[in-house]
Amino acid sequence: MQELIAYICQRQRLTTLLITHDVEEAARMADRIIVISNGQNVYETPGAKNGDPSDVTEVSERVLNVILKPSPD
């Protein structure tokens, strides 16, 4: 499915908003990743679209660190 979405977006030159809970999928498919919590943008980073697997892993780890960081009370 990811390949089909990427193909259609590239062929049709579409701007696309993908909402996912799969961090690795976001890292692999995105130009930009935004993490939203309680309606607020809490983190933004470039994705690893067209990057090699080590780029995807690095982006995924950064995003997961933000998501899993305990929130201040």
C-alpha positions, 0 to 999 in steps of 0.5 A, a space after each residue: 500500500 505504501 508503494 502505491 500511495 508513493 507512486 500515485 503522489 509522485 505521478 499526480 504531483 499531489 501534496 499529501 497528508 498521511 496520518 499514522 501511528 506507525 513511526 517507521 512508516 512515517 519516517 520512510 514515507 515523509 518529507 516532514 514529520 510533525 508530532 501532535 499531542 493534545 492538539 499542540 505541535 510538539 515536534 517537527 523534523 524532516 522525514 527520511 523519504 527516499 533515504 536509506 534504511 539507516 536514515 529511516 532508523 535514525 528519524 524513527 528513533 528521534 520521533 520515538 524519543 519525543 513520543 515516549 518522553 514522559 510529559 511534565 506534570 
